[in-house]
Amino acid sequence: MPKYYIYPAIGIARVGNSESKFFVGPEVPHQEVNPNYTGDNFGSCYEAGSLQNLPSSSLDFKDTEGKVKRQAARFRIFEVSDCGNNVREINDKHAKIEWRVNLANRKSINYQFENAMDLGKLSKDCKLRNDFITNLDERKKKLLIQPSQCNIQGCNQSDKPAYQFNDGTFFAGTSYETQVYLGELRTDSEGRLLVLGGLGHSASYNNSPITTFANNETWHDDISDGTVRATVTIDNKSIEAEPAMVAVTPPNFAPGMPGVITMYDVVSDLLLDSDTETEFYRDIYPILSSLVENQGVNEGYFMAFGDYSPANFTQPDILEKLESKSEDYKSFRTAVFDLFRVIPDITATRRAEKVEQLLQDPAVQDVNKQVLEPIFDEAVKQTQTAVQADKLPPIFGDGYGDYADSPLIGLSLTNTQYKHLKNWADGNFEIGENLRKAPNNTNCAITDPLQVISDQKEWPHTLTKTNLQQCLGGPFHPGIELTWFLRRKSMWNTTDPFDPMRLNIVECDDDVQDYYGPILTPEVALKDMFNVSGPGTLTRFMGVPWQSDEGSCQSNESYDPAQYLPTMTFWSARVPNQVLSQRSFEQMQNEAIGLGQRAKSYSYRQDWLRFLREGGEKARVNMVKYWDKIGIVVKKPTTTLKADHNNVDHIWVETQVNERFLANDTSYRQLLNLENLVYFEGNDLMLGKNAATNEQLDLLDKEDEQANEHGLTRRKITIRQDQN
């Protein structure tokens, strides 16, 4: 008898404050993020092949009013029979499908985030958020945001009150009661489900200030997650499909930027067979190329891995060595492998071996603990060199900021990634196919991204894989989209014969448990809390509000500015650190001003959060007010730079900054006026040759006019008397 499954098993949506505009995120690997793709227009959105062939003005992630588009999660039904050998998608043409979705935000009723609770002795106890409310019934009424279930069926359904999650409340039953909109449901032309999340709104019921990165009392936001269920009626029989989960996460401010370690890497390392043979383009290239791509969001990456850098692993002459199995390049492969941080499992083994070696020394026999203590310290010190911040990837780990002496201060590859990297270094690999060279769609007959995958049995898992690839796999402090407990096997239904990568989900009528005592210990949490998912459980440990976390966790420029480069970072692939501004990009493109001046513009990286630090204020505070007005970093084509026989064919650029932050820029106007001097020949201005500069001056005038027309307040300027 066939069985029915909802896919993806975990779908990822993202908040945005545009009420009408949304897009569907990638559904297959290497699919570029198109902000105009709504599910039914694949052919027209991807007919040009790479999005780099389209004008950048047609790829805006904000609507015409400057509001950020929401990302929808799309769900489908698959019929599975014959032990998984027969798989087909079921849509409105084949059956009647009634979708049922329950969303919740449990952040404010949950425990505080301190650190990941699976770190052994490093994990900390957590007290309740908003623990000034002690009565459990009162906590549920005031702090749990859980709107009514929404149902939807049919094709092209949308814009009805019944499809909106709009009756959840915060601080219900008080004069502070606030209605919190968590999102809505739609269907596409085939009856597939679209889940849209909230509008990115956050607030404190009593206007308390933001004081911390993750645990701001009295605050709420409209991040959510929940269950996706469906009843499939086919041949007059109604069958319940295996449920899925949806997580509504913060916006991606660098859409398409790959993570070095993704949540799929973390989960597949936990659940899937790691004994597969190593392929360079499947297993190694994603790690190396992601380091290169992240040059667009972090200046340290730009210097170390960027265009013309010695570790630009995508540069043709370097890539030729990396993909080669030749013994001539084994030393080179080994040198690259040795740059990476040793994974914690191996580090722990090495520490134990070092301790045992030291204790076997005759000089330390029959000594007391006071003598042993410095010996253990020396063991730690000697092995710690393998996990320090000069190793790759240059990403903070789960323990950064909490412990100075731990392998977890830097993020390591997963065990599976590290194993493949070792196989590659030893020459035990195949090259495989470089799928990234293929355009997104050169066949206009393709109407669904899954059609690029010939084996339909791969379609369901591909949807889950791609959604999890869009989430970062660390550091979990707590994270951007999802967090550490997805690496707990107890969370997963590993007994499913068709797909082990599905979460344990609460039964339809079961309540989610929120209270495990006034203090949550790691022991209780691991035993009782992380075994099942329900509405609000996937995001409850994330920062509240989400903006305070994203405005706090940056690169080491913020924590150790004496460092030469700000390479170490938390989540630059989602929350950029240093970026190339639109103005610098325009300067790069202006061939009339000379290669040297253009090269300086190309190298000029600015703090992405600079607009939120006006008047000396903290970015995590202003992020709540202005998150929709800061820039979104997108990939743009360019052909104007060439050096060492290598072309720069694309570059990541900060775009769509609100005119409030662009207006009245006297420094840029001054630079453009000075650059106009190069257009004089004798006493004559060579009209026409300075068209690009004049165009930028005209744009400056337009930005100033728009700021005045919209009545935007001028930026706050720090005066000397106010400086600390």
VOGU-3710 file (C-alpha; in Angstrom, 3 decimals, decimal comma):
1> mpkyyiypai> 0,000/0,000/0,000  1,440/3,410/-0,902  2,442/5,891/1,752  2,278/9,667/1,489  4,934/12,102/2,657  5,142/15,887/2,866  8,373/17,393/1,555  10,628/19,083/2,343  10,771/17,409/5,739  11,928/20,796/7,058
11> giarvgnses> 11,003/23,817/4,970  12,657/27,197/5,438  10,747/30,471/5,156  12,060/33,935/6,025  10,402/37,030/7,424  10,157/40,278/5,467  8,049/43,386/5,873  6,563/43,406/2,379  2,947/42,371/2,814  2,370/41,494/-0,845
21> kffvgpevph> 5,719/40,496/-2,378  7,401/37,163/-1,738  9,560/34,588/-3,471  10,151/30,856/-3,205  13,638/29,849/-2,159  15,860/27,310/-3,951  14,465/23,784/-4,233  17,419/22,047/-5,893  21,157/22,429/-5,265  22,878/25,238/-7,190
31> qevnpnytgd> 19,570/26,951/-8,000  20,215/30,670/-7,736  17,938/32,719/-5,496  15,576/34,714/-7,706  13,452/37,263/-5,802  10,822/37,107/-8,549  10,311/33,335/-8,440  6,920/32,622/-6,869  6,674/28,934/-7,762  4,687/29,009/-10,996
41> nfgscyeags> 7,064/31,082/-13,126  10,244/29,000/-13,185  10,652/29,193/-16,954  10,501/32,965/-17,169  12,632/33,499/-14,063  15,474/31,254/-15,168  15,273/31,294/-18,964  18,420/33,436/-19,202  20,473/30,700/-17,552  22,543/32,420/-14,874
51> lqnlpsssld> 20,878/35,332/-13,130  24,078/37,246/-13,846  22,797/37,600/-17,409  19,837/39,662/-16,193  19,864/43,374/-15,310  20,395/43,805/-11,586  17,391/46,120/-11,370  15,157/43,124/-12,122  16,509/41,172/-9,153  15,471/43,318/-6,215
61> fkdtegkvkr> 14,904/41,657/-2,853  12,866/44,669/-1,757  9,583/45,854/-3,223  8,980/49,256/-4,804  8,405/50,746/-1,347  11,754/49,480/-0,101  10,260/46,709/2,033  11,989/43,339/2,210  10,281/40,511/0,341  9,364/37,451/2,365
71> qaarfrifev> 10,711/34,047/1,404  8,027/31,376/1,222  8,534/27,696/1,967  6,807/25,434/-0,557  5,564/21,951/0,367  4,519/19,025/-1,817  3,027/15,552/-1,370  4,854/12,469/-2,622  3,401/8,995/-2,984  5,916/6,280/-2,131
81> sdcgnnvrei> 5,389/2,602/-2,886  7,292/-0,595/-3,599  9,761/0,001/-0,766  10,649/3,405/-2,130  11,303/2,277/-5,684  8,251/4,089/-7,022  7,957/7,770/-6,179  5,636/10,319/-7,725  4,397/13,735/-6,748  0,689/13,996/-5,924
91> ndkhakiewr> -0,964/17,333/-6,574  -4,425/18,740/-7,199  -4,676/16,839/-10,487  -4,488/13,489/-8,717  -6,157/14,018/-5,367  -7,889/16,361/-3,006  -5,314/17,735/-0,578  -6,254/19,580/2,607  -3,297/21,268/4,245  -3,231/22,059/7,988
101> vnlanrksin> -0,538/24,217/9,542  0,100/25,201/13,156  2,677/27,912/13,883  3,910/29,238/17,210  6,544/31,490/18,719  7,776/30,043/22,031  10,805/32,279/22,552  9,462/34,377/25,415  8,038/31,425/27,363  11,211/29,403/26,889
111> yqfenamdlg> 14,480/29,250/28,778  17,315/31,642/28,104  20,022/30,705/25,672  23,417/30,415/27,356  25,238/27,989/25,107  24,632/24,671/23,400  23,598/22,098/25,984  25,396/19,154/24,409  28,924/20,403/25,123  29,450/18,215/28,168
121> klskdcklrn> 31,046/20,033/31,092  31,101/23,265/29,096  27,302/23,495/28,935  25,523/25,867/31,288  22,268/25,852/33,210  19,536/28,124/31,861  16,953/30,111/33,752  13,559/31,008/32,339  13,108/34,027/30,152  10,716/36,510/31,762
131> dfitnlderk> 10,969/34,631/35,053  9,222/37,495/36,836  6,048/35,692/35,718  6,019/32,574/37,891  2,529/31,119/37,485  2,611/28,574/34,654  -0,901/29,300/33,390  -0,132/33,007/33,412  3,120/32,397/31,520  1,274/30,458/28,833
141> kklliqpsqc> -1,389/33,139/28,468  1,028/36,059/28,324  4,181/34,688/26,717  3,150/31,961/24,268  2,271/33,291/20,819  0,224/30,514/19,230  -2,461/31,478/16,716  -5,219/29,148/15,586  -4,567/26,410/13,066  -5,006/27,419/9,420
151> niqgcnqsdk> -6,371/25,076/6,754  -6,214/25,499/2,982  -6,978/23,424/-0,114  -7,294/23,903/-3,850  -5,226/25,800/-6,392  -4,142/29,454/-6,377  -5,671/30,176/-2,990  -4,575/33,287/-1,065  -5,541/36,523/0,661  -8,326/35,232/2,885
161> payqfndgtf> -8,535/35,888/6,637  -8,909/32,147/7,222  -5,436/31,630/5,780  -3,725/34,084/8,149  -2,034/33,357/11,472  -3,204/36,622/12,976  -4,943/35,828/16,268  -1,894/35,024/18,374  -1,195/37,463/21,191  1,584/38,636/23,486
171> fagtsyetqv> 0,793/39,625/27,074  -2,838/38,608/26,590  -5,347/39,688/29,198  -3,479/42,867/30,109  -3,531/46,454/28,915  -0,336/45,594/27,029  -1,981/42,858/24,955  -0,607/42,857/21,410  -1,852/40,897/18,438  1,055/39,218/16,658
181> ylgelrtdse> 0,808/38,240/13,000  2,957/35,167/12,276  2,214/34,686/8,586  -0,211/33,152/6,125  -0,881/30,261/3,753  -1,241/30,190/-0,015  -1,338/27,504/-2,689  0,189/27,494/-6,144  -1,360/26,455/-9,449  -0,901/22,742/-8,622
191> grllvlgglg> -2,313/22,952/-5,091  1,097/22,838/-3,421  1,358/24,670/-0,117  3,164/27,984/0,369  3,927/29,128/3,922  4,800/32,793/4,408  6,092/34,032/7,739  5,827/37,225/9,731  6,754/40,791/8,868  9,937/41,002/10,933
201> hsasynnspi> 8,318/43,027/13,706  9,744/43,021/17,232  8,808/44,967/20,345  8,888/45,116/24,126  5,483/45,338/25,761  6,752/48,022/28,153  9,409/49,598/25,902  12,340/48,069/27,758  15,688/48,656/26,046  17,706/46,009/24,234
211> ttfannetwh> 20,447/44,922/26,642  21,783/41,596/25,395  22,258/39,593/22,229  19,779/36,784/22,891  17,698/37,118/26,046  15,895/40,443/26,178  13,167/40,337/28,794  9,670/41,647/27,902  10,459/41,376/24,174  8,843/39,306/21,440
221> ddisdgtvra> 9,273/38,917/17,690  7,375/37,156/14,890  9,811/34,356/14,110  8,005/31,007/14,282  7,957/27,366/13,340  5,398/24,619/13,305  3,833/21,485/11,925  2,684/20,945/8,350  0,071/18,211/7,934  -2,114/17,103/5,055
231> tvtidnksie> -5,036/14,793/4,386  -4,849/13,221/0,943  -8,134/11,959/-0,510  -7,502/9,726/-3,503  -9,834/7,093/-4,965  -12,371/8,043/-2,276  -9,938/7,129/0,496  -8,547/9,691/2,933  -4,997/9,137/4,129  -2,861/11,202/6,488
241> aepamvavtp> 0,481/12,141/4,986  3,633/11,929/7,068  3,949/15,435/8,569  6,752/17,941/8,095  8,014/21,032/9,897  8,394/24,600/8,695  10,749/27,139/10,254  10,299/30,866/9,684  13,718/32,444/10,134  15,284/35,918/9,820
251> pnfapgmpgv> 15,998/37,377/6,372  19,055/36,323/4,429  20,956/39,553/3,833  23,305/37,822/1,373  20,983/35,540/-0,627  22,874/32,833/-2,445  26,001/33,153/-0,302  27,086/29,594/0,582  27,954/28,511/4,083  31,219/26,646/4,592
261> itmydvvsdl> 29,284/24,274/6,836  25,541/24,023/6,285  22,831/22,498/8,412  22,580/19,745/5,823  26,257/18,947/6,445  25,519/18,693/10,172  22,381/16,565/9,836  23,699/14,265/7,109  26,830/13,681/9,195  24,509/12,525/11,977
271> lldsdtetef> 22,022/10,454/9,992  23,431/9,308/6,657  26,085/6,772/5,736  29,461/8,501/5,599  31,258/5,618/3,900  30,633/6,926/0,396  33,619/7,436/-1,847  35,006/10,927/-2,018  34,309/13,075/-5,076  36,131/16,348/-5,482
281> yrdiypilss> 33,282/18,422/-6,890  30,651/16,951/-4,575  32,592/16,805/-1,301  35,643/19,093/-1,475  34,898/21,921/-3,872  31,869/23,213/-1,890  34,106/23,736/1,148  36,868/25,503/-0,749  34,666/27,571/-3,057  32,506/28,799/-0,180
291> lvenqgvneg> 35,599/30,315/1,417  36,197/32,199/-1,828  32,603/33,368/-2,231  32,499/34,727/1,309  34,974/37,405/0,229  31,815/39,370/-0,562  30,777/39,626/3,096  34,023/39,696/5,062  37,185/41,697/4,369  39,444/39,044/5,845
301> yfmafgdysp> 38,062/36,452/3,442  38,544/38,991/0,642  42,241/39,302/1,488  42,853/35,605/2,138  40,619/33,836/-0,386  39,345/36,559/-2,709  40,130/37,524/-6,263  43,893/37,463/-6,929  44,579/36,025/-3,462  46,965/33,064/-3,057
311> anftqpdile> 44,157/30,915/-1,610  41,569/31,679/-4,271  40,706/28,023/-4,718  38,469/28,714/-7,724  41,217/30,386/-9,750  41,806/28,164/-12,806  45,512/27,490/-12,271  44,950/26,625/-8,597  41,788/24,619/-9,275  43,682/22,540/-11,818
321> klesksedyk> 46,006/21,355/-9,051  43,223/20,826/-6,528  41,116/18,579/-8,743  44,045/16,541/-10,016  44,743/13,078/-8,591  48,340/13,316/-9,736  51,066/12,479/-7,217  52,759/15,668/-8,430  50,193/17,663/-6,442  49,904/15,460/-3,358
331> sfrtavfdlf> 52,100/17,774/-1,298  49,938/20,697/-2,352  46,750/18,857/-1,367  48,295/17,912/1,970  49,311/21,505/2,618  45,730/22,633/2,017  44,392/19,863/4,276  46,763/20,892/7,075  45,286/24,396/7,011  42,011/23,049/8,415
341> rvipditatr> 41,172/22,763/12,095  41,370/19,280/13,545  37,868/18,077/14,414  37,009/17,843/18,152  36,862/14,037/18,179  40,459/13,782/17,004  41,514/16,631/19,284  40,068/14,831/22,308  41,951/11,670/21,370  45,193/13,588/20,966
351> raekveqllq> 44,732/15,262/24,337  44,180/11,907/26,030  47,254/10,479/24,330  49,361/13,437/25,419  48,181/13,157/29,020  48,910/9,427/29,066  52,343/10,034/27,579  53,206/12,632/30,203  51,948/10,527/33,097  54,116/7,599/32,016
361> dpavqdvnkq> 57,201/9,747/32,443  59,156/8,369/35,450  59,595/11,890/36,751  55,909/12,206/37,506  55,269/8,875/39,208  53,887/8,920/42,763  53,268/12,637/42,766  50,253/14,398/44,166  47,539/16,274/42,306  49,243/19,613/42,842
371> vlepifdeav> 52,100/18,414/40,659  49,799/16,755/38,151  47,788/19,914/37,518  50,474/21,817/35,556  51,213/18,630/33,639  47,624/18,408/32,506  47,752/22,096/31,632  50,834/21,488/29,517  49,038/18,650/27,746  46,182/20,944/26,915
381> kqtqtavqad> 48,540/23,674/25,762  50,484/21,375/23,458  47,415/19,973/21,726  45,561/23,282/21,605  47,778/24,470/18,764  45,688/22,325/16,424  42,467/24,180/17,161  43,482/27,834/17,366  41,976/30,564/15,241  44,629/30,456/12,534
391> klppifgdgy> 43,087/27,236/11,248  40,253/26,935/8,743  37,420/27,566/8,532  37,854/31,060/10,034  34,556/30,882/11,907  33,920/31,196/15,625  32,834/27,992/17,346  30,152/27,084/19,867  32,476/27,892/22,763  33,786/31,259/21,594
401> gdyadsplig> 33,361/33,991/24,175  32,592/31,506/26,948  35,850/29,581/27,271  39,388/30,544/26,302  40,758/27,010/26,362  38,520/24,760/24,310  38,602/23,207/20,845  35,164/24,768/20,440  36,412/28,356/20,195  36,701/27,728/16,462
411> lsltntqykh> 34,219/25,901/14,250  35,406/22,631/12,760  34,202/20,797/9,705  31,852/17,911/10,355  33,392/14,472/10,762  32,178/13,532/7,289  33,586/16,671/5,683  36,912/16,140/7,428  37,018/12,494/6,376  36,456/13,439/2,733
421> lknwadgnfe> 39,098/16,144/3,009  41,597/13,589/4,330  40,731/11,134/1,540  41,246/13,913/-0,989  44,593/14,914/0,484  45,723/11,273/0,292  44,628/10,998/-3,341  41,711/8,648/-2,604  39,031/10,440/-4,595  37,332/10,802/-7,938
431> igenlrkapn> 36,912/14,148/-9,666  33,159/13,917/-10,241  31,026/16,387/-12,168  31,209/20,129/-11,655  27,480/20,871/-11,610  28,142/24,515/-10,826  29,239/25,097/-14,404  25,765/24,236/-15,668  23,283/27,098/-16,124  20,114/27,049/-14,022
441> ntncaitdpl> 17,853/26,485/-17,013  18,643/26,379/-20,697  15,558/24,314/-21,520  12,468/26,490/-21,708  10,306/23,365/-21,361  11,369/23,033/-17,726  8,649/24,438/-15,493  9,743/22,958/-12,169  13,276/23,022/-10,714  13,005/19,331/-9,786
451> qvisdqkewp> 12,878/18,465/-13,477  16,626/19,025/-13,725  17,013/15,823/-11,649  16,368/12,803/-13,847  15,752/10,249/-11,077  12,386/11,047/-9,481  13,256/8,892/-6,471  15,726/11,650/-5,564  13,140/14,433/-5,664  11,818/14,222/-2,079
461> htltktnlqq> 15,204/14,133/-0,377  16,496/16,853/-2,702  13,867/19,249/-1,355  14,919/18,609/2,240  18,594/18,754/1,345  18,300/22,080/-0,458  16,292/23,710/2,324  18,843/22,633/4,930  21,696/23,760/2,685  20,244/27,267/2,943
471> clggpfhpgi> 20,820/27,196/6,721  24,193/27,656/8,372  25,582/24,681/10,273  27,168/26,718/13,040  28,285/28,238/15,203  25,282/27,501/17,378  25,469/30,493/19,670  22,577/30,192/19,103  22,631/30,581/15,277  20,713/32,317/12,513
481> eltwflrrks> 18,100/29,859/11,265  18,208/26,696/13,383  20,378/25,589/16,244  22,398/22,895/17,946  19,802/20,285/18,937  19,297/19,204/15,321  22,590/17,354/15,753  20,883/15,200/18,424  19,804/11,836/17,037  16,922/11,766/19,535
491> mwnttdpfdp> 15,254/14,527/17,493  14,946/12,355/14,393  12,656/9,542/13,308  15,476/7,257/12,258  13,171/4,237/11,952  11,352/5,529/8,876  12,132/2,958/6,157  12,041/5,512/3,339  13,694/8,560/4,854  15,644/8,843/8,141
501> mrlnivecdd> 15,954/12,618/7,761  12,556/13,404/9,256  11,960/14,866/12,689  9,918/13,230/15,425  6,762/15,362/15,452  4,100/15,645/18,155  0,766/13,986/17,585  -2,006/16,278/16,364  -3,647/16,900/19,733  -0,564/16,792/21,943
511> dvqdyygpil> 0,660/19,928/23,693  4,280/20,998/23,653  5,921/20,953/27,072  7,422/24,321/28,030  8,325/23,931/31,702  11,089/21,698/33,049  11,636/23,490/36,340  12,807/27,016/37,196  16,311/26,118/36,003  16,933/23,934/32,963
521> tpevalkdmf> 20,034/21,810/33,403  21,846/20,175/30,488  21,085/16,751/31,967  17,321/17,351/32,029  17,339/19,069/28,654  19,128/16,234/26,870  16,981/13,580/28,523  13,522/15,134/28,278  13,393/18,202/26,040  14,986/17,328/22,724
531> nvsgpgtltr> 13,062/14,274/21,585  10,164/15,689/19,597  9,223/18,797/17,605  6,020/20,788/17,631  4,841/24,335/16,958  7,501/26,768/18,142  10,099/24,248/19,303  12,674/24,639/16,530  13,167/28,370/17,109  12,470/28,758/20,833
541> fmgvpwqsde> 16,137/28,992/21,834  16,955/31,566/19,166  17,685/35,162/20,138  14,779/37,356/21,155  14,362/39,538/19,298  16,152/38,207/16,249  17,524/41,657/15,389  19,523/41,966/18,624  21,415/38,761/17,880  22,150/39,673/14,275
551> gscqsnesyd> 23,264/43,150/15,318  25,609/41,755/17,978  27,462/38,769/16,550  29,890/39,979/13,920  33,552/39,491/13,025  36,597/39,701/15,276  36,942/43,358/14,289  34,323/43,895/17,004  35,962/41,654/19,625  39,703/41,920/18,967
561> paqylptmtf> 40,344/44,952/16,737  44,112/44,561/17,149  43,945/41,616/14,763  45,309/42,433/11,309  42,237/41,077/9,532  38,613/40,601/10,634  38,499/37,106/9,154  37,019/35,249/12,124  33,274/35,615/12,004  30,003/34,252/13,291
571> wsarvpnqvl> 27,496/34,264/10,432  28,803/36,552/7,694  27,128/34,424/5,014  23,747/35,601/6,375  24,660/38,766/8,300  27,535/40,412/6,384  30,517/41,997/8,102  32,358/44,164/5,567  31,005/44,757/2,072  31,607/46,450/-1,263
581> sqrsfeqmqn> 29,095/49,284/-1,446  27,018/50,124/-4,491  29,025/53,333/-4,809  32,317/51,475/-4,887  30,862/49,131/-7,493  29,854/52,094/-9,652  33,375/53,487/-9,319  34,798/50,123/-10,375  32,680/50,180/-13,516  33,766/53,696/-14,524
591> eaiglgqrak> 36,614/52,906/-16,922  37,279/56,593/-17,591  38,861/57,244/-14,190  41,768/54,847/-14,633  42,619/51,364/-13,422  44,393/52,505/-10,265  41,417/54,485/-8,990  39,028/51,688/-9,885  41,223/49,145/-8,116  41,112/51,252/-4,947
601> sysyrqdwlr> 37,323/51,283/-5,111  37,297/47,520/-5,625  39,371/47,037/-2,470  37,396/49,479/-0,338  35,226/47,440/2,031  32,882/49,076/4,526  31,145/47,938/7,692  27,756/46,533/6,697  26,211/47,745/9,955  27,729/51,244/9,658
611> flreggekar> 24,319/52,811/9,098  23,101/51,421/12,422  25,935/52,938/14,434  24,946/56,541/13,757  25,355/58,871/16,682  27,433/56,268/18,488  24,403/54,030/19,035  24,586/50,241/19,194  23,794/48,280/16,056  21,752/45,682/17,933
621> vnmvkywdki> 19,428/48,451/19,138  18,986/50,188/15,790  18,624/46,843/14,012  15,103/46,637/15,434  14,135/49,941/13,814  16,122/49,884/10,586  16,714/46,236/9,623  14,696/46,674/6,419  16,648/49,769/5,368  20,172/48,364/5,367
631> givvkkpttt> 21,654/46,778/2,264  21,227/43,333/0,772  24,393/41,831/-0,704  23,860/40,285/-4,144  26,083/38,825/-6,833  26,604/41,056/-9,866  28,519/40,487/-13,106  31,543/42,610/-13,921  34,198/42,497/-16,625  36,137/45,643/-15,843
641> lkadhnnvdh> 38,952/44,214/-13,720  41,748/42,024/-14,974  45,115/41,243/-13,432  47,598/38,375/-13,626  45,699/37,088/-16,667  42,645/36,416/-14,485  39,294/38,104/-14,929  36,895/38,998/-12,148  33,581/37,932/-13,690  31,323/38,550/-10,700
651> iwvetqvner> 31,353/40,424/-7,446  29,121/40,632/-4,382  27,696/44,132/-3,921  25,673/45,825/-1,176  22,461/47,046/-2,815  19,121/48,682/-2,044  20,234/50,768/0,926  17,458/53,134/1,980  17,935/56,728/0,830  17,920/57,907/4,447
661> flandtsyrq> 21,414/56,482/4,782  22,589/57,611/1,341  21,375/61,212/1,266  23,632/64,179/2,031  26,842/62,280/1,345  29,237/65,181/0,862  32,328/62,967/0,779  31,140/61,029/-2,255  30,058/64,194/-4,038  33,475/65,670/-3,335
671> llnlenlvyf> 35,214/62,617/-4,792  33,127/62,732/-7,966  33,847/66,427/-8,421  37,561/65,757/-8,072  37,400/62,884/-10,536  35,897/65,255/-13,074  39,320/66,917/-13,271  40,609/64,049/-15,412  38,253/65,092/-18,186  39,997/68,416/-18,838
681> egndlmlgkn> 42,316/68,747/-21,812  44,008/72,071/-21,514  41,239/74,547/-20,766  38,511/72,401/-22,277  36,244/69,919/-20,515  35,915/66,827/-22,700  32,143/66,585/-22,594  30,677/63,137/-22,970  33,684/61,285/-21,606  32,600/61,907/-18,037
691> aatneqldll> 29,124/60,472/-18,548  29,549/57,822/-15,843  30,649/60,369/-13,252  27,825/62,725/-14,141  25,376/59,852/-13,878  26,558/59,195/-10,334  26,235/62,893/-9,487  22,687/62,861/-10,834  21,932/59,843/-8,666  23,231/61,708/-5,631
701> dkedeqaneh> 20,872/64,580/-6,395  17,996/62,123/-6,738  18,780/60,475/-3,399  18,826/63,845/-1,661  15,525/64,807/-3,283  13,858/61,529/-2,315  15,006/61,865/1,282  13,484/65,343/1,431  10,267/64,281/-0,323  9,749/61,377/2,066
711> gltrrkitir> 10,452/63,551/5,080  13,199/61,246/6,272  15,064/62,390/9,361  18,705/63,186/8,769  21,332/60,849/10,098  22,519/61,419/13,633  26,047/62,798/13,777  28,268/62,246/16,785  29,746/65,502/18,018  33,045/65,705/19,854
721> qdqn> 31,498/66,499/23,217  29,468/63,267/23,075  32,382/60,990/22,270  33,542/58,640/24,996
//
